[in-house]
Amino acid sequence: MSALLERRSVVARVLAGRRDLAVVGGLGAATYDIAAAGDHERNFYLWGAMGGAAMIGVGLALAQPGVPVLVITGDGEMLMGLGAFATIGAQCPGNLSLLVLDNGLYEETGAQQTHTALTTDLAAVARACGIADARVVTDDVALGGFAERVHRIGNAPSLAVAKIAPSSAPKVLPSRDGAWLRARMRGAFGYPAQ
Amino acid sequence: MWPDEVFAVLKTFDVRQVAYVPDAGHARLIERARDDAAMRAVPLTTEEEGVAVLAGACLGGQRAVLLMQSSGVGNCINMLSLIRTCGFPFLALVTMRGEFGEFNGWQVPMGGASEAALRLMGIQVARADRAEDVGEVVEAAARMAYLGGAAMAVLFGQRLVGAKRFVE
């Protein structure tokens, strides 16, 4: 049994050396982790729309097939949009990766258990939905393998469920201005704000 | 046929992603989208996924549309926060159930609340109840969404779409 990973270092490791990668962050701690790794014009942070992070990644990945897209979110956010696994399996975008930071807790709301702490195996659900490359990451070697995959375009989507420890890392708050974040990412792809 | 006019409008505006939960009233439009090499058909497990797809498509510089029936409107409510807060353009084409000759009473509560629910979330609502109006109404809504950045829904009345007939 491996020790649990530390969430900030997991996200920093996966984003290290990023070039053209676009990142969608699920609401809550995942967004803080992404911001802590360094703000970027290709980051789009969610402060609401719980359950929507993965599907925003799908729309973005289909629109920009030459750009690697990474969705980073928590187990609670992913559980709310579990159907996205089925849609991603069906669409099979090779430029989409998902990193689920799984602590088995709704840490933002008082550390209540999520279903992953009980009976749900997110990687197994994803595989059963047709996302064949769905890994459970519990050590640095596996994390490094996924980090290498994220920045490439493959033939099919990939998913990593990183088993992370509860965290008391200070909140790092990126912009909450949704319209600005939208305009910024569109600008990064060479499009006008609207 | 009016679904072909809707398809023509989507082509005119270079809509590239068509996200949908199927409805009989959208069957032909879905078929046209699936057959078009320049369009990506994105079948969903629930309509709120489509709201997020439209946002993601916009981030990546593509136009997208969401097709659903009126019961799906209720599934979208919180996800529409994304559209409003970030000012994403939005176009949903909604086939109505539960409002005209509906056999299935289970369709009535959400069908009856769909327009008000959309408006509560700040979505502008237009309606088409006659086949001859469809092209013009969808074109106007598409113009507002894709050129003006508005959040729009067009409701296709059940009288237009046709009530489902059950034989007992």
Boltz contact constraints between the chains, C-beta under 6 A:
constraints:
  - contact:
      token1: [A, 48]
      token2: [B, 81]
      max_distance: 6.0
  - contact:
      token1: [A, 49]
      token2: [B, 79]
      max_distance: 6.0
  - contact:
      token1: [A, 49]
      token2: [B, 81]
      max_distance: 6.0
  - contact:
      token1: [A, 49]
      token2: [B, 82]
      max_distance: 6.0
  - contact:
      token1: [A, 52]
      token2: [B, 52]
      max_distance: 6.0
  - contact:
      token1: [A, 52]
      token2: [B, 79]
      max_distance: 6.0
  - contact:
      token1: [A, 55]
      token2: [B, 49]
      max_distance: 6.0
  - contact:
      token1: [A, 55]
      token2: [B, 52]
      max_distance: 6.0
  - contact:
      token1: [A, 55]
      token2: [B, 53]
      max_distance: 6.0
  - contact:
      token1: [A, 56]
      token2: [B, 52]
      max_distance: 6.0
  - contact:
      token1: [A, 56]
      token2: [B, 55]
      max_distance: 6.0
  - contact:
      token1: [A, 56]
      token2: [B, 56]
      max_distance: 6.0
  - contact:
      token1: [A, 58]
      token2: [B, 53]
      max_distance: 6.0
  - contact:
      token1: [A, 59]
      token2: [B, 53]
      max_distance: 6.0
  - contact:
      token1: [A, 59]
      token2: [B, 56]
      max_distance: 6.0
  - contact:
      token1: [A, 59]
      token2: [B, 57]
      max_distance: 6.0
  - contact:
      token1: [A, 60]
      token2: [B, 56]
      max_distance: 6.0
  - contact:
      token1: [A, 60]
      token2: [B, 59]
      max_distance: 6.0
  - contact:
      token1: [A, 60]
      token2: [B, 60]
      max_distance: 6.0
  - contact:
      token1: [A, 62]
      token2: [B, 17]
      max_distance: 6.0
  - contact:
      token1: [A, 62]
      token2: [B, 40]
      max_distance: 6.0
  - contact:
      token1: [A, 63]
      token2: [B, 57]
      max_distance: 6.0
  - contact:
      token1: [A, 63]
      token2: [B, 60]
      max_distance: 6.0
  - contact:
      token1: [A, 63]
      token2: [B, 61]
      max_distance: 6.0
  - contact:
      token1: [A, 63]
      token2: [B, 62]
      max_distance: 6.0
  - contact:
      token1: [A, 64]
      token2: [B, 60]
      max_distance: 6.0
  - contact:
      token1: [A, 83]
      token2: [B, 45]
      max_distance: 6.0
  - contact:
      token1: [A, 83]
      token2: [B, 46]
      max_distance: 6.0
  - contact:
      token1: [A, 86]
      token2: [B, 45]
      max_distance: 6.0
  - contact:
      token1: [A, 87]
      token2: [B, 44]
      max_distance: 6.0
  - contact:
      token1: [A, 87]
      token2: [B, 45]
      max_distance: 6.0
  - contact:
      token1: [A, 87]
      token2: [B, 49]
      max_distance: 6.0
  - contact:
      token1: [A, 178]
      token2: [B, 85]
      max_distance: 6.0
  - contact:
      token1: [A, 178]
      token2: [B, 86]
      max_distance: 6.0
  - contact:
      token1: [A, 179]
      token2: [B, 86]
      max_distance: 6.0
  - contact:
      token1: [A, 179]
      token2: [B, 87]
      max_distance: 6.0
  - contact:
      token1: [A, 182]
      token2: [B, 86]
      max_distance: 6.0
  - contact:
      token1: [A, 185]
      token2: [B, 59]
      max_distance: 6.0
  - contact:
      token1: [A, 189]
      token2: [B, 61]
      max_distance: 6.0
  - contact:
      token1: [A, 191]
      token2: [B, 61]
      max_distance: 6.0
  - contact:
      token1: [A, 194]
      token2: [B, 149]
      max_distance: 6.0
